[in-house]
Amino acid sequence: MKKIELKTGIELIANERKRQIEIEGYTTKHDKQYENEELANAAACYAMSIRHRTKYQSLNVETKRWFPRWFPWHDKHWKPTPEDRVRELIKAGALISAEIDRLNNIEDKEIIDCKLESKAPEMLALLQEFLQMVSDYDMRPEDEVFEFADKVSKLIEETEL
């Protein structure tokens, strides 16, 4: 049976922010246009309980869609997932992260570098293991080399670069 690893909240938020940048195109350059705390307000809407969101909502009469009264953008951008509360909180966290980066003038490259920095100890340990493996290569069984390659692949996958 395959063991499922659960990610921490901060890992889930970081992955969502990375997805927003790379797939949706919501880069830090794009986010600089939001000078009226739109990112923070959108985050608050996703973080708000469903009960409160429902109580304080507006109707777009053209699209006939309900959305939180404080949602800063057109209702087509409102993508709630009430059946998956964790997903909504991940979106909220990623939007807050984007707002903090905007306020601090953080660039996309710095976000990716930070992710790499957090993996630095593991990368260093793998490098040391690799150097040891190279130094006594002739004495290594083939399966140990494959195990090492699997470790490296897993770390690269976790880093998602």
C-alpha positions in Angstrom: 0.0 0.0 0.0 1.4 3.4 -1.0 2.0 5.9 1.8 0.3 9.2 1.2 2.3 12.2 2.5 0.2 15.2 3.6 1.7 18.6 3.0 1.6 21.3 5.6 -0.5 24.4 5.1 2.5 26.6 4.2 3.6 24.0 1.5 0.1 24.0 0.0 0.0 27.8 0.0 3.4 28.0 -1.6 2.5 25.5 -4.3 -0.7 27.5 -5.0 1.1 30.8 -5.3 3.6 29.2 -7.6 0.7 27.8 -9.7 -0.8 31.3 -9.8 2.4 32.8 -11.1 3.3 30.1 -13.6 -0.1 28.9 -14.9 -2.5 31.8 -14.3 0.1 34.5 -15.1 -0.5 36.4 -11.9 3.1 37.4 -11.5 4.4 40.0 -9.1 4.6 42.4 -12.0 0.9 41.8 -12.7 0.0 42.2 -9.0 1.6 45.6 -8.8 -1.5 47.1 -10.3 -3.5 46.3 -7.2 -2.8 49.4 -5.1 -6.1 49.4 -3.2 -5.5 46.1 -1.3 -7.6 44.1 -3.8 -5.4 41.0 -3.2 -6.0 41.1 0.6 -9.7 41.7 0.1 -10.0 38.8 -2.2 -8.1 36.6 0.3 -10.6 37.7 3.0 -13.5 36.6 0.9 -12.0 33.1 0.4 -11.1 32.9 4.1 -14.5 34.0 5.3 -16.9 31.3 6.5 -19.5 30.2 4.0 -22.2 31.3 6.4 -20.9 34.9 6.4 -20.2 34.9 2.7 -23.8 33.9 2.0 -25.1 36.5 4.4 -23.1 39.3 2.8 -23.3 38.7 -0.9 -24.2 40.6 -4.0 -25.9 39.5 -7.2 -24.5 40.4 -10.6 -27.8 40.9 -12.5 -26.1 40.4 -15.9 -24.4 37.1 -15.1 -27.0 36.0 -12.4 -24.0 35.0 -10.2 -23.8 35.6 -6.5 -20.4 36.6 -5.0 -19.1 38.2 -1.8 -19.9 41.9 -1.5 -16.3 42.7 -0.8 -14.8 40.7 -3.7 -12.8 43.3 -5.6 -13.0 41.9 -9.1 -15.7 40.8 -11.6 -17.7 37.9 -10.4 -16.2 35.7 -13.2 -13.0 35.6 -11.1 -14.9 34.4 -8.0 -14.2 30.6 -7.9 -15.3 29.3 -4.6 -15.0 25.6 -3.7 -17.4 25.3 -0.8 -17.2 21.5 -0.9 -13.4 21.8 -0.2 -12.8 24.3 2.6 -9.1 23.6 2.6 -8.8 24.6 -1.0 -10.5 27.9 -0.3 -8.1 28.6 2.6 -5.1 27.7 0.3 -6.4 30.3 -2.2 -6.7 32.8 0.6 -3.2 32.1 1.8 -1.8 32.4 -1.6 -3.6 35.8 -2.2 -2.2 37.1 1.1 1.3 35.9 0.1 0.9 37.8 -3.2 -0.2 41.0 -1.3 2.8 40.7 1.0 5.1 40.3 -2.0 3.5 43.3 -3.7 3.9 45.4 -0.6 7.6 44.3 -0.2 8.3 44.6 -3.9 9.3 41.0 -4.0 10.1 39.6 -7.5 9.0 36.2 -8.8 12.7 35.0 -8.9 13.0 35.6 -5.2 10.0 33.5 -4.5 11.5 30.5 -6.4 15.0 31.2 -4.8 13.3 31.0 -1.3 11.9 27.6 -2.1 15.3 26.4 -3.2 16.9 27.9 -0.1 14.5 25.8 2.1 15.7 22.6 0.4 19.4 23.6 0.7 20.2 21.3 3.7 18.7 18.3 1.9 20.6 19.2 -1.3 23.8 19.5 0.6 23.3 16.1 2.2 22.6 14.5 -1.2 25.7 16.1 -2.6 27.8 14.7 0.2 26.3 11.3 -0.4 27.0 11.6 -4.1 30.7 12.5 -3.5 31.1 9.5 -1.2 29.4 7.3 -3.8 31.7 8.5 -6.5 34.8 8.0 -4.3 34.0 4.3 -3.8 32.0 3.7 -7.0 33.5 0.3 -7.7 32.4 -1.1 -4.4 28.7 0.1 -4.7 26.0 -2.4 -5.6 23.9 -1.2 -8.5 20.7 -1.0 -6.4 22.3 1.6 -4.1 23.0 3.8 -7.1 19.4 3.5 -8.2 18.2 4.3 -4.6 20.3 7.4 -4.7 18.9 8.4 -8.0 15.4 8.0 -6.6 16.3 10.3 -3.7 17.5 13.0 -6.0 14.4 12.7 -8.2 12.1 12.9 -5.2 13.9 16.1 -4.0 13.6 17.7 -7.4 9.9 16.8 -7.6 9.3 18.2 -4.1 11.1 21.4 -5.1 8.9 21.6 -8.2 11.4 23.5 -10.4 
